[in-house]
Amino acid sequence: MKAVVIGAGSGIGLEVAKLFAERGYEVIAADITADAVSQLANDIGGRAGALDITDTAGIERLAAEAGSIDVLVLTAGLSATMASYERIFAVNLVGTAAAVDAFLPHINQGGAVICTASISGHMAVANASEQVITLLDKPDTPDIAAKIADLVPEASPGLAYALSKLAILRLVERLAGAFGRKGVRICSVSPGCTDTPMGNLEMDTSGRAREAIPHGPIPRAGSPKETAEAMVFLASPAASYITGCDLLVDGGWMGDIRAHADSSPLGHVLTAGQSK
């Protein structure tokens, strides 16, 4: 069994690569530089690869080098404080969609693709216009970020993050039928507040996020391993009848937000974050 993990240099992707190795998979761990994953590859007996997920030729090269695989996990992404509006769309949406397309011919029957969405994507759906959603569903549209910017009141990095993750939720649903006919499943996982370098950067930027966490149904941040366990489960034969859907690994926050829209502390934090 072979798994490719893109974004394996830290956080959730790192834990996913470790778990696959523990379960007997040959792992190809890729990140923006080979140095980011070289030690991991040594530790787990896998292979390291360099990949800028916005480089279409690089994606196709990695897919060809990987050969036949059983699992593709995409955790590469940028949050609102890490990059510009345009770069966030390029990595989180355009790059992810291109990688899914490039790797599909290499995935064995019975295999799976697992993408990374976010609770921010679930929050964004209420405020996304029909025109914006139409564009999100066509990630190969030239200058997609600029075209979406023309349709929204303010093209902020926070909005780009939320909309890009909404697009991943929709991509998984949209591709499930075509993938299923090829014997491949596709799902996404939506983390909540998670104790990763990216997650902590976001929580430190917004003090309200850390203040909200103790009020959650599970009153703490999640660990990257907890999200990784969910991804590895979805990729496994134990999830063989699960496809075209998203699994929330958020400590119950989305349920709380939906049930108590006016009073959920994290709901207010997430809504405010999309305007920054």
C-alpha positions in Angstrom: 0.0 0.0 0.0 1.3 3.4 -0.9 0.2 6.9 0.3 1.2 10.4 -0.9 0.8 13.1 1.7 1.2 16.7 0.3 1.8 19.2 3.1 3.6 16.7 5.3 6.2 19.1 6.7 4.4 20.0 9.8 1.1 19.9 11.7 -1.7 17.6 10.5 0.2 16.4 7.4 3.2 15.3 9.5 0.9 13.2 11.7 -0.9 11.7 8.8 2.4 10.6 7.2 3.5 9.0 10.5 0.2 7.2 11.0 0.3 5.7 7.5 3.9 4.5 8.0 2.8 2.9 11.3 0.1 1.0 9.5 2.5 -0.4 6.9 2.1 2.1 4.0 5.0 3.2 1.9 4.8 7.0 2.3 5.8 9.7 -0.1 5.9 12.9 2.0 5.9 16.1 0.0 6.1 19.8 1.0 7.2 23.1 -0.4 10.9 22.0 0.0 12.4 18.6 0.3 14.2 19.8 3.4 10.9 20.2 5.2 10.2 16.5 4.9 13.6 14.9 4.6 13.9 14.1 8.4 10.4 12.7 8.4 11.1 10.5 5.4 14.2 9.2 7.2 12.3 8.5 10.4 9.4 6.6 8.8 11.4 4.9 6.0 9.5 6.8 3.3 10.4 9.1 0.4 10.7 12.9 0.5 9.6 15.2 -2.3 9.6 18.9 -3.0 6.3 20.4 -4.3 4.9 23.9 -4.7 1.3 23.0 -5.1 0.8 26.0 -7.3 3.2 24.5 -9.9 1.1 22.4 -12.2 4.1 20.8 -13.9 5.5 19.9 -10.5 2.3 18.2 -9.5 2.2 16.2 -12.6 5.9 15.2 -12.2 5.3 14.1 -8.6 2.3 12.1 -9.7 4.3 10.3 -12.4 7.2 9.6 -10.0 4.9 8.2 -7.4 3.4 5.7 -9.8 0.4 3.7 -8.6 -0.8 4.7 -5.2 -3.7 3.9 -2.9 -4.2 7.1 -1.0 -3.7 10.8 -1.7 -3.9 13.2 1.3 -3.8 17.0 0.7 -3.0 19.0 3.8 -1.0 21.8 2.1 -2.6 25.2 2.7 -2.3 28.7 3.9 -4.3 30.5 6.5 -5.4 34.2 6.6 -2.3 35.5 8.4 0.2 33.6 6.2 -0.4 35.0 2.7 -2.2 37.4 0.4 -5.7 37.0 -0.8 -4.5 35.8 -4.2 -1.9 33.3 -2.9 -4.4 31.7 -0.5 -6.7 31.0 -3.5 -3.8 29.7 -5.5 -2.7 27.2 -2.8 -5.9 26.2 -1.1 -8.2 25.9 -4.1 -6.4 26.0 -7.4 -3.5 23.9 -6.3 -5.5 21.3 -4.4 -7.9 20.9 -7.4 -5.0 20.5 -9.8 -3.4 17.8 -7.6 -6.6 15.9 -7.3 -6.9 15.9 -11.1 -3.3 14.9 -11.7 -3.2 12.0 -9.2 -6.6 10.4 -10.1 -5.2 8.3 -12.9 -2.6 6.9 -10.6 -4.9 5.8 -7.8 -5.7 2.1 -7.5 -9.3 0.9 -7.4 -10.4 0.9 -3.8 -8.2 3.9 -3.1 -9.1 7.3 -1.6 -8.4 11.0 -1.8 -8.7 13.0 1.4 -8.7 16.8 1.2 -8.5 19.4 4.0 -11.4 21.8 4.4 -12.2 23.8 7.5 -15.1 24.9 9.7 -14.5 28.3 8.1 -15.8 26.8 4.8 -19.0 25.7 6.5 -19.4 29.2 7.9 -18.8 30.8 4.5 -21.7 29.2 2.7 -24.3 31.5 4.2 -22.6 34.6 2.7 -21.5 33.3 -0.7 -23.5 34.6 -3.6 -24.6 32.4 -6.5 -22.1 34.0 -8.7 -19.2 33.4 -6.3 -20.2 29.7 -5.9 -20.3 29.3 -9.6 -16.7 30.4 -9.8 -15.6 28.3 -6.8 -16.9 25.3 -8.6 -14.6 26.0 -11.6 -11.1 26.2 -9.9 -9.3 26.1 -13.2 -10.9 29.5 -14.2 -8.0 31.9 -15.2 -7.6 34.7 -12.6 -10.3 33.1 -10.4 -9.2 35.2 -7.3 -9.5 38.5 -9.2 -12.9 37.5 -10.6 -14.2 36.6 -7.1 -12.8 39.9 -5.8 -15.0 41.7 -8.2 -18.1 40.0 -6.7 -17.4 40.5 -2.9 -17.5 43.7 -0.8 -13.9 43.2 0.5 -11.3 40.8 -0.9 -9.5 40.0 2.4 -7.2 37.0 3.2 -9.7 35.9 5.7 -12.5 35.8 3.1 -10.1 34.0 0.7 -9.4 31.3 3.3 -13.1 30.7 4.1 -14.2 30.7 0.4 -11.3 28.4 -0.6 -12.4 25.9 2.0 -16.0 26.2 1.0 -14.8 25.3 -2.5 -13.1 22.2 -1.2 -16.3 21.0 0.5 -18.1 21.5 -2.8 -15.3 19.9 -4.9 -15.5 16.7 -2.8 -19.3 16.5 -3.3 -19.0 17.3 -7.0 -16.3 14.7 -7.8 -17.7 11.8 -5.8 -19.7 10.4 -8.6 -17.0 10.4 -11.3 -14.4 9.1 -8.8 -16.8 6.4 -7.7 -17.2 5.1 -11.2 -13.4 4.7 -11.2 -13.4 2.8 -7.9 -12.0 5.7 -5.9 -13.5 7.5 -2.9 -13.0 11.2 -2.1 -13.8 12.9 1.2 -12.7 16.0 3.2 -12.0 16.7 6.8 -12.8 20.0 8.5 -10.6 20.8 11.5 -11.6 23.4 14.1 -9.1 25.2 16.3 -6.1 22.9 16.2 -2.8 23.0 18.0 -0.6 23.2 14.9 1.9 26.0 13.9 -0.8 27.4 11.5 -3.6 27.0 14.0 -1.6 28.7 16.8 -0.7 31.5 14.5 -4.4 32.1 13.8 -5.4 31.8 17.4 -2.7 34.2 18.6 -3.7 36.7 16.0 -7.3 36.7 17.3 -7.3 36.6 21.1 -11.1 36.0 20.8 -10.4 32.6 19.4 -8.5 31.4 22.4 -11.2 33.0 24.6 -13.9 31.1 22.8 -12.2 27.6 23.1 -13.1 27.0 26.8 -16.8 27.5 25.9 -16.8 24.7 23.3 -18.6 21.4 23.7 -15.0 19.9 24.1 -13.3 22.9 25.8 -9.8 22.7 24.3 -8.0 22.9 21.0 -7.7 19.7 19.0 -4.4 18.0 18.4 -3.0 17.4 14.9 -3.0 13.7 15.6 -6.8 13.7 16.3 -7.4 15.2 12.8 -4.8 12.9 11.3 -6.6 9.8 12.8 -9.8 10.9 11.1 -8.1 11.3 7.7 -6.4 7.9 8.0 -9.7 6.3 8.9 -11.5 7.9 5.9 -8.7 6.6 3.6 -8.9 3.1 5.1 -11.1 0.1 4.1 -13.0 0.7 7.3 -14.6 3.7 5.5 -15.2 1.8 2.3 -18.8 3.1 2.0 -18.0 6.7 2.8 -17.5 9.2 0.0 -18.5 12.6 -1.2 -18.7 14.1 2.3 -16.9 16.1 4.9 -16.0 14.9 8.5 -15.9 17.7 11.1 -13.1 17.3 13.6 -13.9 20.5 15.5 -14.8 19.5 19.0 -18.5 20.0 18.3 -18.1 23.7 17.4 -20.1 23.7 14.1 -23.0 21.9 15.9 -22.9 24.5 18.6 -22.8 27.4 16.1 -25.7 26.0 14.1 -27.8 25.4 17.2 -27.0 28.7 18.9 -26.1 31.0 16.0 -26.5 34.2 18.0 -24.6 33.2 21.1 -21.8 30.8 20.0 -18.5 32.5 20.9 -16.5 30.8 18.1 -19.2 31.7 15.6 -18.6 35.3 16.2 -14.8 34.9 16.0 -15.1 33.0 12.6 -17.5 35.6 11.1 -15.2 38.4 12.2 -12.2 36.7 10.8 -13.6 36.4 7.3 -13.6 40.2 7.0 -9.9 40.6 7.8 
